[in-house]
Amino acid sequence: MDKKRILIVGLERGTNLKIARTLGVTKEMVSMAVCGRKNTPLARKIRHVAVKQYGGKEVELEN
Protein backbone atom coordinates (compact mmCIF):
# COMPACT_ATOMS: atom_id res chain seq x y z
CA MET A 1 0.00 0.00 0.00
CA ASP A 2 1.52 3.29 -1.09
CA LYS A 3 1.19 6.28 1.16
CA LYS A 4 0.49 9.66 -0.36
CA ARG A 5 1.89 12.82 1.10
CA ILE A 6 0.18 16.16 0.57
CA LEU A 7 2.52 19.10 0.22
CA ILE A 8 1.58 22.78 0.07
CA VAL A 9 3.66 24.93 -2.27
CA GLY A 10 3.63 28.59 -3.24
CA LEU A 11 3.44 30.17 0.20
CA GLU A 12 5.24 33.44 0.76
CA ARG A 13 8.00 33.79 3.30
CA GLY A 14 6.61 34.30 6.81
CA THR A 15 3.26 32.67 6.09
CA ASN A 16 3.92 29.76 8.48
CA LEU A 17 4.21 32.20 11.38
CA LYS A 18 0.98 33.97 10.36
CA ILE A 19 -0.89 30.66 10.19
CA ALA A 20 0.57 29.58 13.55
CA ARG A 21 -0.58 32.78 15.24
CA THR A 22 -4.04 32.57 13.65
CA LEU A 23 -4.64 28.97 14.73
CA GLY A 24 -2.77 29.12 18.05
CA VAL A 25 -0.23 26.43 17.19
CA THR A 26 3.55 26.38 16.90
CA LYS A 27 5.30 27.33 13.67
CA GLU A 28 6.96 23.89 13.79
CA MET A 29 3.52 22.23 13.63
CA VAL A 30 2.59 24.40 10.66
CA SER A 31 5.87 23.50 8.96
CA MET A 32 5.30 19.77 9.47
CA ALA A 33 1.72 20.02 8.20
CA VAL A 34 2.66 22.05 5.12
CA CYS A 35 5.52 19.66 4.28
CA GLY A 36 3.21 16.66 4.64
CA ARG A 37 4.98 15.08 7.61
CA LYS A 38 1.80 15.21 9.72
CA ASN A 39 -1.66 14.04 8.68
CA THR A 40 -3.75 14.66 11.79
CA PRO A 41 -7.07 16.54 11.75
CA LEU A 42 -5.17 19.66 12.89
CA ALA A 43 -2.63 19.26 10.08
CA ARG A 44 -5.44 18.95 7.53
CA LYS A 45 -6.99 22.14 8.94
CA ILE A 46 -3.64 23.93 8.66
CA ARG A 47 -3.29 22.83 5.02
CA HIS A 48 -6.85 23.97 4.31
CA VAL A 49 -6.13 27.43 5.76
CA ALA A 50 -2.85 27.64 3.81
CA VAL A 51 -4.69 26.96 0.55
CA LYS A 52 -7.86 29.00 1.10
CA GLN A 53 -6.46 32.07 2.88
CA TYR A 54 -2.82 32.25 1.81
CA GLY A 55 -2.87 31.07 -1.82
CA GLY A 56 -0.98 27.80 -1.40
CA LYS A 57 -1.36 24.94 -3.87
CA GLU A 58 -1.79 21.27 -2.90
CA VAL A 59 0.55 18.75 -4.50
CA GLU A 60 0.29 14.98 -3.88
CA LEU A 61 3.50 12.98 -3.67
CA GLU A 62 3.76 9.20 -3.54
CA ASN A 63 6.27 7.80 -1.08
PDB file of N, CA, C, O and CB in Angstrom:
ATOM      1  N   MET A   1       0.841  -1.178   0.000  1.00  0.00           N
ATOM      2  CA  MET A   1       0.000   0.000   0.000  1.00  0.00           C
ATOM      3  C   MET A   1       0.886   1.240   0.000  1.00  0.00           C
ATOM      4  O   MET A   1       1.702   1.427   0.902  1.00  0.00           O
ATOM      5  CB  MET A   1      -0.957  -0.001   1.216  1.00  0.00           C
ATOM      6  N   ASP A   2       0.724   2.073  -0.999  1.00  0.00           N
ATOM      7  CA  ASP A   2       1.516   3.292  -1.092  1.00  0.00           C
ATOM      8  C   ASP A   2       0.859   4.412  -0.301  1.00  0.00           C
ATOM      9  O   ASP A   2      -0.354   4.615  -0.363  1.00  0.00           O
ATOM     10  CB  ASP A   2       1.698   3.707  -2.556  1.00  0.00           C
ATOM     11  N   LYS A   3       1.681   5.127   0.438  1.00  0.00           N
ATOM     12  CA  LYS A   3       1.185   6.282   1.163  1.00  0.00           C
ATOM     13  C   LYS A   3       1.353   7.514   0.286  1.00  0.00           C
ATOM     14  O   LYS A   3       2.338   7.645  -0.441  1.00  0.00           O
ATOM     15  CB  LYS A   3       1.923   6.455   2.517  1.00  0.00           C
ATOM     16  N   LYS A   4       0.389   8.405   0.365  1.00  0.00           N
ATOM     17  CA  LYS A   4       0.488   9.656  -0.361  1.00  0.00           C
ATOM     18  C   LYS A   4       0.731  10.769   0.637  1.00  0.00           C
ATOM     19  O   LYS A   4       0.173  10.771   1.734  1.00  0.00           O
ATOM     20  CB  LYS A   4      -0.785   9.926  -1.200  1.00  0.00           C
ATOM     21  N   ARG A   5       1.552  11.693   0.252  1.00  0.00           N
ATOM     22  CA  ARG A   5       1.892  12.820   1.100  1.00  0.00           C
ATOM     23  C   ARG A   5       1.392  14.083   0.414  1.00  0.00           C
ATOM     24  O   ARG A   5       1.653  14.291  -0.771  1.00  0.00           O
ATOM     25  CB  ARG A   5       3.431  12.888   1.373  1.00  0.00           C
ATOM     26  N   ILE A   6       0.684  14.919   1.142  1.00  0.00           N
ATOM     27  CA  ILE A   6       0.176  16.160   0.574  1.00  0.00           C
ATOM     28  C   ILE A   6       1.101  17.292   0.997  1.00  0.00           C
ATOM     29  O   ILE A   6       1.369  17.493   2.181  1.00  0.00           O
ATOM     30  CB  ILE A   6      -1.294  16.434   1.027  1.00  0.00           C
ATOM     31  N   LEU A   7       1.574  18.013   0.017  1.00  0.00           N
ATOM     32  CA  LEU A   7       2.523  19.097   0.215  1.00  0.00           C
ATOM     33  C   LEU A   7       1.865  20.389  -0.238  1.00  0.00           C
ATOM     34  O   LEU A   7       1.138  20.394  -1.231  1.00  0.00           O
ATOM     35  CB  LEU A   7       3.854  18.839  -0.559  1.00  0.00           C
ATOM     36  N   ILE A   8       2.105  21.478   0.468  1.00  0.00           N
ATOM     37  CA  ILE A   8       1.584  22.783   0.072  1.00  0.00           C
ATOM     38  C   ILE A   8       2.751  23.609  -0.448  1.00  0.00           C
ATOM     39  O   ILE A   8       3.759  23.775   0.239  1.00  0.00           O
ATOM     40  CB  ILE A   8       0.861  23.505   1.266  1.00  0.00           C
ATOM     41  N   VAL A   9       2.610  24.124  -1.663  1.00  0.00           N
ATOM     42  CA  VAL A   9       3.664  24.930  -2.268  1.00  0.00           C
ATOM     43  C   VAL A   9       3.118  26.315  -2.597  1.00  0.00           C
ATOM     44  O   VAL A   9       1.906  26.518  -2.653  1.00  0.00           O
ATOM     45  CB  VAL A   9       4.225  24.245  -3.541  1.00  0.00           C
ATOM     46  N   GLY A  10       4.013  27.252  -2.811  1.00  0.00           N
ATOM     47  CA  GLY A  10       3.633  28.591  -3.244  1.00  0.00           C
ATOM     48  C   GLY A  10       3.302  29.558  -2.131  1.00  0.00           C
ATOM     49  O   GLY A  10       2.691  30.597  -2.381  1.00  0.00           O
ATOM     50  N   LEU A  11       3.691  29.241  -0.902  1.00  0.00           N
ATOM     51  CA  LEU A  11       3.444  30.168   0.198  1.00  0.00           C
ATOM     52  C   LEU A  11       4.577  31.182   0.283  1.00  0.00           C
ATOM     53  O   LEU A  11       5.742  30.850   0.060  1.00  0.00           O
ATOM     54  CB  LEU A  11       3.295  29.408   1.535  1.00  0.00           C
ATOM     55  N   GLU A  12       4.224  32.408   0.604  1.00  0.00           N
ATOM     56  CA  GLU A  12       5.240  33.444   0.755  1.00  0.00           C
ATOM     57  C   GLU A  12       6.003  33.252   2.057  1.00  0.00           C
ATOM     58  O   GLU A  12       5.533  32.595   2.986  1.00  0.00           O
ATOM     59  CB  GLU A  12       4.602  34.840   0.711  1.00  0.00           C
ATOM     60  N   ARG A  13       7.180  33.837   2.098  1.00  0.00           N
ATOM     61  CA  ARG A  13       8.002  33.785   3.301  1.00  0.00           C
ATOM     62  C   ARG A  13       7.251  34.436   4.472  1.00  0.00           C
ATOM     63  O   ARG A  13       6.671  35.511   4.323  1.00  0.00           O
ATOM     64  CB  ARG A  13       9.366  34.492   3.062  1.00  0.00           C
ATOM     65  N   GLY A  14       7.268  33.782   5.618  1.00  0.00           N
ATOM     66  CA  GLY A  14       6.609  34.304   6.807  1.00  0.00           C
ATOM     67  C   GLY A  14       5.169  33.844   6.987  1.00  0.00           C
ATOM     68  O   GLY A  14       4.544  34.141   8.005  1.00  0.00           O
ATOM     69  N   THR A  15       4.644  33.128   6.012  1.00  0.00           N
ATOM     70  CA  THR A  15       3.256  32.672   6.090  1.00  0.00           C
ATOM     71  C   THR A  15       3.062  31.649   7.196  1.00  0.00           C
ATOM     72  O   THR A  15       2.020  31.644   7.852  1.00  0.00           O
ATOM     73  CB  THR A  15       2.820  32.081   4.761  1.00  0.00           C
ATOM     74  N   ASN A  16       4.050  30.777   7.416  1.00  0.00           N
ATOM     75  CA  ASN A  16       3.922  29.765   8.479  1.00  0.00           C
ATOM     76  C   ASN A  16       3.674  30.417   9.832  1.00  0.00           C
ATOM     77  O   ASN A  16       2.853  29.937  10.613  1.00  0.00           O
ATOM     78  CB  ASN A  16       5.185  28.890   8.545  1.00  0.00           C
ATOM     79  N   LEU A  17       4.375  31.500  10.110  1.00  0.00           N
ATOM     80  CA  LEU A  17       4.206  32.196  11.384  1.00  0.00           C
ATOM     81  C   LEU A  17       2.815  32.828  11.473  1.00  0.00           C
ATOM     82  O   LEU A  17       2.196  32.806  12.537  1.00  0.00           O
ATOM     83  CB  LEU A  17       5.296  33.274  11.557  1.00  0.00           C
ATOM     84  N   LYS A  18       2.321  33.386  10.373  1.00  0.00           N
ATOM     85  CA  LYS A  18       0.975  33.971  10.364  1.00  0.00           C
ATOM     86  C   LYS A  18      -0.081  32.904  10.630  1.00  0.00           C
ATOM     87  O   LYS A  18      -1.011  33.123  11.407  1.00  0.00           O
ATOM     88  CB  LYS A  18       0.697  34.666   9.016  1.00  0.00           C
ATOM     89  N   ILE A  19       0.064  31.751   9.987  1.00  0.00           N
ATOM     90  CA  ILE A  19      -0.890  30.658  10.192  1.00  0.00           C
ATOM     91  C   ILE A  19      -0.818  30.169  11.636  1.00  0.00           C
ATOM     92  O   ILE A  19      -1.850  29.916  12.259  1.00  0.00           O
ATOM     93  CB  ILE A  19      -0.609  29.489   9.211  1.00  0.00           C
ATOM     94  N   ALA A  20       0.392  30.037  12.168  1.00  0.00           N
ATOM     95  CA  ALA A  20       0.571  29.577  13.550  1.00  0.00           C
ATOM     96  C   ALA A  20      -0.117  30.517  14.533  1.00  0.00           C
ATOM     97  O   ALA A  20      -0.790  30.063  15.459  1.00  0.00           O
ATOM     98  CB  ALA A  20       2.065  29.463  13.890  1.00  0.00           C
ATOM     99  N   ARG A  21       0.048  31.813  14.338  1.00  0.00           N
ATOM    100  CA  ARG A  21      -0.583  32.784  15.241  1.00  0.00           C
ATOM    101  C   ARG A  21      -2.101  32.756  15.107  1.00  0.00           C
ATOM    102  O   ARG A  21      -2.816  32.869  16.102  1.00  0.00           O
ATOM    103  CB  ARG A  21      -0.060  34.199  14.958  1.00  0.00           C
ATOM    104  N   THR A  22      -2.592  32.607  13.887  1.00  0.00           N
ATOM    105  CA  THR A  22      -4.036  32.574  13.650  1.00  0.00           C
ATOM    106  C   THR A  22      -4.687  31.370  14.322  1.00  0.00           C
ATOM    107  O   THR A  22      -5.748  31.496  14.934  1.00  0.00           O
ATOM    108  CB  THR A  22      -4.325  32.550  12.150  1.00  0.00           C
ATOM    109  N   LEU A  23      -4.052  30.202  14.210  1.00  0.00           N
ATOM    110  CA  LEU A  23      -4.642  28.968  14.730  1.00  0.00           C
ATOM    111  C   LEU A  23      -4.186  28.624  16.146  1.00  0.00           C
ATOM    112  O   LEU A  23      -4.698  27.677  16.744  1.00  0.00           O
ATOM    113  CB  LEU A  23      -4.310  27.827  13.814  1.00  0.00           C
ATOM    114  N   GLY A  24      -3.239  29.373  16.687  1.00  0.00           N
ATOM    115  CA  GLY A  24      -2.774  29.118  18.046  1.00  0.00           C
ATOM    116  C   GLY A  24      -1.937  27.862  18.183  1.00  0.00           C
ATOM    117  O   GLY A  24      -2.018  27.156  19.187  1.00  0.00           O
ATOM    118  N   VAL A  25      -1.127  27.586  17.162  1.00  0.00           N
ATOM    119  CA  VAL A  25      -0.232  26.427  17.186  1.00  0.00           C
ATOM    120  C   VAL A  25       1.195  26.917  16.986  1.00  0.00           C
ATOM    121  O   VAL A  25       1.422  28.100  16.735  1.00  0.00           O
ATOM    122  CB  VAL A  25      -0.624  25.380  16.089  1.00  0.00           C
ATOM    123  N   THR A  26       2.156  26.001  17.099  1.00  0.00           N
ATOM    124  CA  THR A  26       3.549  26.385  16.901  1.00  0.00           C
ATOM    125  C   THR A  26       3.877  26.451  15.410  1.00  0.00           C
ATOM    126  O   THR A  26       3.227  25.807  14.586  1.00  0.00           O
ATOM    127  CB  THR A  26       4.489  25.394  17.613  1.00  0.00           C
ATOM    128  N   LYS A  27       4.892  27.240  15.085  1.00  0.00           N
ATOM    129  CA  LYS A  27       5.298  27.325  13.675  1.00  0.00           C
ATOM    130  C   LYS A  27       5.901  26.006  13.209  1.00  0.00           C
ATOM    131  O   LYS A  27       5.883  25.707  12.015  1.00  0.00           O
ATOM    132  CB  LYS A  27       6.311  28.472  13.468  1.00  0.00           C
ATOM    133  N   GLU A  28       6.436  25.211  14.140  1.00  0.00           N
ATOM    134  CA  GLU A  28       6.958  23.890  13.793  1.00  0.00           C
ATOM    135  C   GLU A  28       5.828  22.962  13.343  1.00  0.00           C
ATOM    136  O   GLU A  28       5.992  22.191  12.397  1.00  0.00           O
ATOM    137  CB  GLU A  28       7.706  23.275  14.990  1.00  0.00           C
ATOM    138  N   MET A  29       4.677  23.040  14.024  1.00  0.00           N
ATOM    139  CA  MET A  29       3.522  22.227  13.631  1.00  0.00           C
ATOM    140  C   MET A  29       3.039  22.629  12.250  1.00  0.00           C
ATOM    141  O   MET A  29       2.703  21.771  11.434  1.00  0.00           O
ATOM    142  CB  MET A  29       2.381  22.366  14.654  1.00  0.00           C
ATOM    143  N   VAL A  30       3.001  23.925  11.982  1.00  0.00           N
ATOM    144  CA  VAL A  30       2.589  24.403  10.661  1.00  0.00           C
ATOM    145  C   VAL A  30       3.561  23.897   9.609  1.00  0.00           C
ATOM    146  O   VAL A  30       3.144  23.452   8.540  1.00  0.00           O
ATOM    147  CB  VAL A  30       2.514  25.950  10.629  1.00  0.00           C
ATOM    148  N   SER A  31       4.848  23.961   9.902  1.00  0.00           N
ATOM    149  CA  SER A  31       5.865  23.504   8.958  1.00  0.00           C
ATOM    150  C   SER A  31       5.700  22.022   8.647  1.00  0.00           C
ATOM    151  O   SER A  31       5.769  21.617   7.486  1.00  0.00           O
ATOM    152  CB  SER A  31       7.264  23.771   9.513  1.00  0.00           C
ATOM    153  N   MET A  32       5.481  21.210   9.686  1.00  0.00           N
ATOM    154  CA  MET A  32       5.303  19.770   9.471  1.00  0.00           C
ATOM    155  C   MET A  32       4.034  19.478   8.674  1.00  0.00           C
ATOM    156  O   MET A  32       4.023  18.578   7.834  1.00  0.00           O
ATOM    157  CB  MET A  32       5.255  19.033  10.814  1.00  0.00           C
ATOM    158  N   ALA A  33       2.971  20.230   8.933  1.00  0.00           N
ATOM    159  CA  ALA A  33       1.716  20.024   8.204  1.00  0.00           C
ATOM    160  C   ALA A  33       1.866  20.412   6.741  1.00  0.00           C
ATOM    161  O   ALA A  33       1.417  19.687   5.854  1.00  0.00           O
ATOM    162  CB  ALA A  33       0.582  20.832   8.847  1.00  0.00           C
ATOM    163  N   VAL A  34       2.495  21.551   6.489  1.00  0.00           N
ATOM    164  CA  VAL A  34       2.664  22.052   5.122  1.00  0.00           C
ATOM    165  C   VAL A  34       3.586  21.142   4.316  1.00  0.00           C
ATOM    166  O   VAL A  34       3.392  20.969   3.113  1.00  0.00           O
ATOM    167  CB  VAL A  34       3.221  23.483   5.139  1.00  0.00           C
ATOM    168  N   CYS A  35       4.581  20.564   4.968  1.00  0.00           N
ATOM    169  CA  CYS A  35       5.517  19.665   4.280  1.00  0.00           C
ATOM    170  C   CYS A  35       4.978  18.241   4.164  1.00  0.00           C
ATOM    171  O   CYS A  35       5.606  17.394   3.529  1.00  0.00           O
ATOM    172  CB  CYS A  35       6.850  19.644   5.010  1.00  0.00           C
ATOM    173  N   GLY A  36       3.832  17.972   4.763  1.00  0.00           N
ATOM    174  CA  GLY A  36       3.212  16.660   4.639  1.00  0.00           C
ATOM    175  C   GLY A  36       3.716  15.628   5.618  1.00  0.00           C
ATOM    176  O   GLY A  36       3.424  14.443   5.461  1.00  0.00           O
ATOM    177  N   ARG A  37       4.470  16.043   6.632  1.00  0.00           N
ATOM    178  CA  ARG A  37       4.985  15.080   7.607  1.00  0.00           C
ATOM    179  C   ARG A  37       3.949  14.706   8.660  1.00  0.00           C
ATOM    180  O   ARG A  37       4.109  13.703   9.355  1.00  0.00           O
ATOM    181  CB  ARG A  37       6.216  15.639   8.284  1.00  0.00           C
ATOM    182  N   LYS A  38       2.890  15.501   8.787  1.00  0.00           N
ATOM    183  CA  LYS A  38       1.796  15.207   9.721  1.00  0.00           C
ATOM    184  C   LYS A  38       0.509  15.095   8.924  1.00  0.00           C
ATOM    185  O   LYS A  38       0.309  15.819   7.949  1.00  0.00           O
ATOM    186  CB  LYS A  38       1.673  16.310  10.832  1.00  0.00           C
ATOM    187  N   ASN A  39      -0.366  14.181   9.340  1.00  0.00           N
ATOM    188  CA  ASN A  39      -1.658  14.042   8.681  1.00  0.00           C
ATOM    189  C   ASN A  39      -2.764  13.865   9.719  1.00  0.00           C
ATOM    190  O   ASN A  39      -3.630  13.002   9.572  1.00  0.00           O
ATOM    191  CB  ASN A  39      -1.642  12.853   7.702  1.00  0.00           C
ATOM    192  N   THR A  40      -2.729  14.674  10.750  1.00  0.00           N
ATOM    193  CA  THR A  40      -3.751  14.665  11.788  1.00  0.00           C
ATOM    194  C   THR A  40      -4.882  15.604  11.366  1.00  0.00           C
ATOM    195  O   THR A  40      -4.730  16.350  10.398  1.00  0.00           O
ATOM    196  CB  THR A  40      -3.155  15.087  13.172  1.00  0.00           C
ATOM    197  N   PRO A  41      -6.007  15.579  12.073  1.00  0.00           N
ATOM    198  CA  PRO A  41      -7.067  16.543  11.753  1.00  0.00           C
ATOM    199  C   PRO A  41      -6.575  17.995  11.819  1.00  0.00           C
ATOM    200  O   PRO A  41      -6.968  18.820  10.994  1.00  0.00           O
ATOM    201  CB  PRO A  41      -8.244  16.357  12.709  1.00  0.00           C
ATOM    202  N   LEU A  42      -5.724  18.305  12.791  1.00  0.00           N
ATOM    203  CA  LEU A  42      -5.172  19.655  12.889  1.00  0.00           C
ATOM    204  C   LEU A  42      -4.294  19.981  11.685  1.00  0.00           C
ATOM    205  O   LEU A  42      -4.352  21.094  11.163  1.00  0.00           O
ATOM    206  CB  LEU A  42      -4.368  19.809  14.182  1.00  0.00           C
ATOM    207  N   ALA A  43      -3.490  19.035  11.245  1.00  0.00           N
ATOM    208  CA  ALA A  43      -2.630  19.256  10.080  1.00  0.00           C
ATOM    209  C   ALA A  43      -3.465  19.483   8.826  1.00  0.00           C
ATOM    210  O   ALA A  43      -3.121  20.321   7.992  1.00  0.00           O
ATOM    211  CB  ALA A  43      -1.683  18.064   9.874  1.00  0.00           C
ATOM    212  N   ARG A  44      -4.554  18.745   8.691  1.00  0.00           N
ATOM    213  CA  ARG A  44      -5.438  18.947   7.535  1.00  0.00           C
ATOM    214  C   ARG A  44      -6.079  20.331   7.582  1.00  0.00           C
ATOM    215  O   ARG A  44      -6.254  20.968   6.543  1.00  0.00           O
ATOM    216  CB  ARG A  44      -6.531  17.857   7.490  1.00  0.00           C
ATOM    217  N   LYS A  45      -6.429  20.798   8.776  1.00  0.00           N
ATOM    218  CA  LYS A  45      -6.994  22.144   8.937  1.00  0.00           C
ATOM    219  C   LYS A  45      -5.958  23.198   8.561  1.00  0.00           C
ATOM    220  O   LYS A  45      -6.282  24.178   7.891  1.00  0.00           O
ATOM    221  CB  LYS A  45      -7.481  22.365  10.390  1.00  0.00           C
ATOM    222  N   ILE A  46      -4.716  22.999   8.990  1.00  0.00           N
ATOM    223  CA  ILE A  46      -3.639  23.934   8.659  1.00  0.00           C
ATOM    224  C   ILE A  46      -3.452  24.004   7.146  1.00  0.00           C
ATOM    225  O   ILE A  46      -3.325  25.093   6.586  1.00  0.00           O
ATOM    226  CB  ILE A  46      -2.317  23.513   9.347  1.00  0.00           C
ATOM    227  N   ARG A  47      -3.437  22.848   6.484  1.00  0.00           N
ATOM    228  CA  ARG A  47      -3.290  22.831   5.023  1.00  0.00           C
ATOM    229  C   ARG A  47      -4.459  23.528   4.343  1.00  0.00           C
ATOM    230  O   ARG A  47      -4.275  24.241   3.356  1.00  0.00           O
ATOM    231  CB  ARG A  47      -3.175  21.392   4.513  1.00  0.00           C
ATOM    232  N   HIS A  48      -5.658  23.322   4.869  1.00  0.00           N
ATOM    233  CA  HIS A  48      -6.848  23.969   4.311  1.00  0.00           C
ATOM    234  C   HIS A  48      -6.722  25.497   4.405  1.00  0.00           C
ATOM    235  O   HIS A  48      -6.994  26.205   3.435  1.00  0.00           O
ATOM    236  CB  HIS A  48      -8.125  23.486   5.050  1.00  0.00           C
ATOM    237  N   VAL A  49      -6.315  25.992   5.561  1.00  0.00           N
ATOM    238  CA  VAL A  49      -6.130  27.435   5.755  1.00  0.00           C
ATOM    239  C   VAL A  49      -5.039  27.962   4.827  1.00  0.00           C
ATOM    240  O   VAL A  49      -5.184  29.040   4.251  1.00  0.00           O
ATOM    241  CB  VAL A  49      -5.776  27.745   7.228  1.00  0.00           C
ATOM    242  N   ALA A  50      -3.955  27.212   4.680  1.00  0.00           N
ATOM    243  CA  ALA A  50      -2.854  27.636   3.809  1.00  0.00           C
ATOM    244  C   ALA A  50      -3.317  27.786   2.366  1.00  0.00           C
ATOM    245  O   ALA A  50      -2.876  28.693   1.660  1.00  0.00           O
ATOM    246  CB  ALA A  50      -1.698  26.637   3.884  1.00  0.00           C
ATOM    247  N   VAL A  51      -4.195  26.905   1.932  1.00  0.00           N
ATOM    248  CA  VAL A  51      -4.688  26.958   0.549  1.00  0.00           C
ATOM    249  C   VAL A  51      -5.743  28.054   0.387  1.00  0.00           C
ATOM    250  O   VAL A  51      -5.656  28.866  -0.534  1.00  0.00           O
ATOM    251  CB  VAL A  51      -5.276  25.592   0.133  1.00  0.00           C
ATOM    252  N   LYS A  52      -6.724  28.080   1.267  1.00  0.00           N
ATOM    253  CA  LYS A  52      -7.856  28.998   1.104  1.00  0.00           C
ATOM    254  C   LYS A  52      -7.515  30.451   1.420  1.00  0.00           C
ATOM    255  O   LYS A  52      -7.980  31.354   0.725  1.00  0.00           O
ATOM    256  CB  LYS A  52      -8.991  28.558   1.983  1.00  0.00           C
ATOM    257  N   GLN A  53      -6.709  30.693   2.459  1.00  0.00           N
ATOM    258  CA  GLN A  53      -6.463  32.070   2.879  1.00  0.00           C
ATOM    259  C   GLN A  53      -5.120  32.630   2.427  1.00  0.00           C
ATOM    260  O   GLN A  53      -4.950  33.847   2.363  1.00  0.00           O
ATOM    261  CB  GLN A  53      -6.551  32.155   4.360  1.00  0.00           C
ATOM    262  N   TYR A  54      -4.167  31.760   2.114  1.00  0.00           N
ATOM    263  CA  TYR A  54      -2.824  32.248   1.807  1.00  0.00           C
ATOM    264  C   TYR A  54      -2.339  31.862   0.414  1.00  0.00           C
ATOM    265  O   TYR A  54      -1.167  32.067   0.097  1.00  0.00           O
ATOM    266  CB  TYR A  54      -1.859  31.730   2.827  1.00  0.00           C
ATOM    267  N   GLY A  55      -3.207  31.313  -0.417  1.00  0.00           N
ATOM    268  CA  GLY A  55      -2.868  31.068  -1.815  1.00  0.00           C
ATOM    269  C   GLY A  55      -1.939  29.909  -2.094  1.00  0.00           C
ATOM    270  O   GLY A  55      -1.324  29.860  -3.159  1.00  0.00           O
ATOM    271  N   GLY A  56      -1.819  28.977  -1.169  1.00  0.00           N
ATOM    272  CA  GLY A  56      -0.979  27.802  -1.403  1.00  0.00           C
ATOM    273  C   GLY A  56      -1.638  26.838  -2.377  1.00  0.00           C
ATOM    274  O   GLY A  56      -2.846  26.904  -2.605  1.00  0.00           O
ATOM    275  N   LYS A  57      -0.856  25.960  -2.939  1.00  0.00           N
ATOM    276  CA  LYS A  57      -1.357  24.940  -3.866  1.00  0.00           C
ATOM    277  C   LYS A  57      -1.032  23.565  -3.299  1.00  0.00           C
ATOM    278  O   LYS A  57       0.074  23.333  -2.810  1.00  0.00           O
ATOM    279  CB  LYS A  57      -0.738  25.115  -5.294  1.00  0.00           C
ATOM    280  N   GLU A  58      -2.014  22.640  -3.368  1.00  0.00           N
ATOM    281  CA  GLU A  58      -1.789  21.273  -2.897  1.00  0.00           C
ATOM    282  C   GLU A  58      -1.131  20.439  -3.981  1.00  0.00           C
ATOM    283  O   GLU A  58      -1.524  20.493  -5.147  1.00  0.00           O
ATOM    284  CB  GLU A  58      -3.109  20.624  -2.459  1.00  0.00           C
ATOM    285  N   VAL A  59      -0.128  19.669  -3.590  1.00  0.00           N
ATOM    286  CA  VAL A  59       0.549  18.750  -4.496  1.00  0.00           C
ATOM    287  C   VAL A  59       0.623  17.404  -3.790  1.00  0.00           C
ATOM    288  O   VAL A  59       1.050  17.337  -2.637  1.00  0.00           O
ATOM    289  CB  VAL A  59       1.982  19.274  -4.900  1.00  0.00           C
ATOM    290  N   GLU A  60       0.212  16.321  -4.467  1.00  0.00           N
ATOM    291  CA  GLU A  60       0.289  14.979  -3.881  1.00  0.00           C
ATOM    292  C   GLU A  60       1.567  14.298  -4.329  1.00  0.00           C
ATOM    293  O   GLU A  60       1.889  14.282  -5.517  1.00  0.00           O
ATOM    294  CB  GLU A  60      -0.941  14.129  -4.273  1.00  0.00           C
ATOM    295  N   LEU A  61       2.290  13.738  -3.378  1.00  0.00           N
ATOM    296  CA  LEU A  61       3.505  12.983  -3.665  1.00  0.00           C
ATOM    297  C   LEU A  61       3.306  11.553  -3.203  1.00  0.00           C
ATOM    298  O   LEU A  61       2.705  11.318  -2.155  1.00  0.00           O
ATOM    299  CB  LEU A  61       4.745  13.621  -2.978  1.00  0.00           C
ATOM    300  N   GLU A  62       3.800  10.599  -3.968  1.00  0.00           N
ATOM    301  CA  GLU A  62       3.757   9.203  -3.543  1.00  0.00           C
ATOM    302  C   GLU A  62       5.093   8.854  -2.916  1.00  0.00           C
ATOM    303  O   GLU A  62       6.151   9.163  -3.463  1.00  0.00           O
ATOM    304  CB  GLU A  62       3.435   8.252  -4.736  1.00  0.00           C
ATOM    305  N   ASN A  63       5.032   8.205  -1.761  1.00  0.00           N
ATOM    306  CA  ASN A  63       6.270   7.803  -1.077  1.00  0.00           C
ATOM    307  C   ASN A  63       6.748   6.482  -1.587  1.00  0.00           C
ATOM    308  O   ASN A  63       7.775   5.979  -1.131  1.00  0.00           O
ATOM    309  CB  ASN A  63       6.068   7.730   0.429  1.00  0.00           C
TER     310      ASN A  63
END
